[in-house]
């Protein structure tokens, strides 16, 4: 069983940076690829970033490539999403998700956190 708790969201201005954290519990965490998704008001949930179980491979949505960085810290069983140069269109609830195999599809995620709200003002 894996439990995920996101934190770090808030209200920032365009151009600012923010770091989200996802605290994971569960003995299988180290074997799980981890993802970040987001859902803006009135829109479908979309993929943001993924990291392999080893941390050696990462993948990003085109909309955040070059601005966001996903990483994981085994010692603290935490996954991070560093978000730089934030834009108003980044406003969304950000969700951490775990999957038993590499995937960037919402339907393949086995575990979800409850999300943390990021609001970027212009």
Order of alpha helices (4+ residues) and beta strands (2+ residues): beta-beta-beta-beta-beta-beta-beta-beta-beta-beta-beta
